Amino acid sequence: MANYSYPETLQFFSEKLNANPPEKDVEQGEVELAIDELRIVLSKGSIEGCMRMCIVLGLMLKPIQENRLKDLTTSNFMGANTGGCALSLDSAGVALSLNCHTTCGTSPQENWEWLHRLICVARDWNKTLRLWDDFVSLCPPYEESSES
């Protein structure tokens, strides 16, 4: 099985997006993308070639209610309603993120597909989370364009 590096994957993304990340960010192992006003952080994993993709969905205004926590954990179980991604709260229980982790064996094309999946799942969750009174979304509302 082939192993792919973080810079190789970023180079592939750069070609697809026709944009290059700052070299300093690549060297530091954390690059931020803005796609349709979504902020996606692509971080170098602790093992060579692994990568973490993360979108901060928003902030909890107060400690999360038990029923909301149950909704999140049930949806998160085995990636059932997260497309294989994972929902997580930061250590303070305030910032809610959607993450995915890939390995060094994940090709740049597969990572590209994971990026698309992460974006689609984030948009879906954003629709649900915007209905919560105790949640402030950091993702813009997404409206699909109607092509005529």
C-alpha positions in Angstrom: 0.0 0.0 0.0 1.3 3.4 -0.9 1.9 6.1 1.7 1.0 9.7 1.0 2.4 12.8 2.8 0.5 15.8 4.1 2.3 18.1 1.6 1.4 15.7 -1.2 -2.3 15.9 -0.3 -2.1 19.7 0.1 -0.5 19.9 -3.3 -3.3 17.9 -4.8 -5.9 20.2 -3.1 -4.0 23.2 -4.4 -4.2 22.0 -8.0 -7.9 21.3 -7.6 -8.6 24.7 -6.1 -6.1 26.6 -8.2 -4.7 28.2 -5.1 -1.6 27.6 -3.0 -1.5 27.7 0.8 1.2 29.8 2.5 4.4 27.8 2.8 4.7 28.7 6.4 1.3 27.1 7.2 2.2 23.9 5.3 5.5 23.7 7.3 3.6 24.3 10.6 1.2 21.6 9.7 -2.0 23.5 9.7 -3.7 25.1 6.7 -7.1 26.8 6.7 -9.4 26.7 3.7 -12.4 28.8 3.1 -15.0 27.1 0.8 -18.4 28.7 0.4 -17.6 30.7 3.6 -17.0 27.5 5.6 -13.7 27.5 7.4 -12.0 24.2 7.2 -8.7 23.4 9.0 -6.5 20.8 7.5 -4.0 19.7 10.1 -1.0 17.3 9.9 -1.6 14.2 12.0 0.7 13.0 14.7 1.7 10.1 12.5 3.4 10.9 9.2 0.9 11.3 6.3 -2.2 11.3 8.5 -4.5 14.3 8.3 -7.3 15.8 10.4 -10.0 18.0 8.7 -12.1 20.1 11.0 -15.0 22.6 10.7 -16.1 24.4 13.9 -19.9 24.4 13.5 -20.6 26.8 16.3 -20.8 27.6 20.0 -23.0 26.5 22.8 -24.3 29.5 24.7 -24.8 27.5 27.9 -24.0 24.0 29.0 -25.5 21.6 26.6 -28.9 20.2 27.6 -29.0 16.4 28.2 -31.5 15.9 25.3 -29.2 17.8 22.9 -26.2 15.8 24.1 -28.2 12.6 23.5 -29.0 13.7 20.0 -25.4 14.4 19.2 -24.0 11.2 20.7 -26.7 9.1 19.1 -26.0 10.6 15.7 -22.3 10.3 16.3 -22.5 6.6 17.2 -20.5 4.6 14.5 -20.7 7.7 12.2 -24.4 6.9 11.6 -25.6 10.4 11.0 -22.2 12.0 10.4 -21.1 10.4 7.2 -18.2 8.7 9.0 -17.1 12.0 10.5 -17.2 12.8 14.2 -18.9 15.5 16.2 -16.9 16.8 19.2 -17.1 19.4 21.8 -14.0 21.2 22.9 -12.7 20.7 26.5 -14.8 23.6 27.8 -17.9 22.1 26.2 -18.5 25.3 24.1 -17.3 24.8 20.6 -18.9 22.0 18.5 -16.8 20.7 15.7 -17.2 18.2 12.9 -13.9 16.3 12.2 -12.5 13.5 10.1 -9.2 11.8 10.3 -7.4 10.0 7.5 -4.3 7.9 7.4 -1.1 7.9 5.4 -2.7 5.2 3.2 -5.5 7.6 2.1 -4.8 8.9 -1.3 -5.0 12.6 -2.1 -8.1 11.9 -4.2 -9.7 10.0 -1.3 -8.9 12.9 1.0 -10.5 15.3 -1.5 -13.6 13.1 -1.3 -13.5 13.2 2.5 -13.3 17.0 2.3 -16.5 17.1 0.2 -18.2 14.7 2.6 -17.1 16.9 5.6 -18.6 20.0 3.9 -21.9 18.3 3.0 -22.3 16.8 6.5 -21.5 20.2 8.1 -24.2 21.9 5.9 -26.7 19.3 7.0 -25.9 19.6 10.7 -25.9 23.4 10.4 -29.6 23.2 9.3 -30.4 21.3 12.5 -28.2 23.2 14.9 -29.6 26.6 13.7 -32.9 25.6 15.3 -31.4 25.2 18.7 -31.9 28.3 20.9 -28.7 27.7 22.9 -26.5 27.4 19.8 -24.7 30.1 17.7 -23.7 28.8 14.3 -20.4 29.9 12.9 -21.3 28.4 9.5 -23.3 30.5 7.0 -26.7 29.2 5.9 -26.3 27.3 2.7 -28.7 27.7 -0.1 -28.4 25.5 -3.1 -28.4 27.5 -6.3 -31.2 26.7 -8.7 -29.9 26.3 -12.2 -32.4 27.1 -14.9 
